[in-house]
Amino acid sequence: MPPTADLPGFLHNVAPILDSWGYLAIGGVIVVESFGVPAPGQTIMVAGSIYAGAGRMNIFLVALISFVTAVVGDNIGYWIGLRGGRKIVHRWGKYIFVTPARLEKAEQFFAKRGNRIIVVARFIDGLRQLNGVIAGITRMPWKTFLLYNAIGAALWVGWWCTVAYFLGANLVHIMGRAHEHRWSIIGVLAAALAIYVTLHVRHVRRRRARSAQVALEESRSQA
């Protein structure tokens, strides 16, 4: 294994465990992160991919282990949420502002948009760790969760392994620069989201107005 110096920046945190345990470290950290335990799963996958780019690990094994353990971990989270999550929320959720009413809204939200949420959850801190638990609590059908979770895991692993493998240690410097300008980036993303929401709301209102006009004209013609 390479020395810790090959992994500057935030990757220093996972270098010792990766140096000691190799592929087992990647799989173990990712699987526990995927069912809700705070762990640097994405970080250790990126580190493993950088090692692979330096010729000290196999990128295909890194990617395969990351994918399999991500799917397994999320499914463990799903069954935790399905079997015990609802009871936990009803008993203790109020202390973290998760009330039964909010849980019901989450169920409705997942029913309408759950598939898309599962796919993108892997790329979002917080959702990456809890999307399986939430899907289980909201009783998303397991086969549906399994399919879209696998798609999301494949995209997540494919993206980060490819980028880290080819960019190597330069990825750390790029991400460091992005961290320095994070508030500007967040501002741009927030502005883009606000524009999208505004345009979407206008589109929905115009469509409803047209539908109402059509219905009014039909009622007049029938009269």
Secondary structure by P-SEA (a helix, b strand, c coil): cccccccccccccaaaaaaccaaaaaaaaaaaaaaccccaaaaaaaaaaaaaaaccccaaaaaaaaaaaaaaaaaaaaaaaaccaaaaaacccccccccaaaaaaaaaaaaacaaaaaaaccccccccccaaaaaaaacccaaaaaaaaaaaaaaaaaaaaaaaaaacaaaaaaaaaaaaaaaaaaaaaaaaaaaaaaaaaaaaaaaaaaaaaaaaaaaaaac
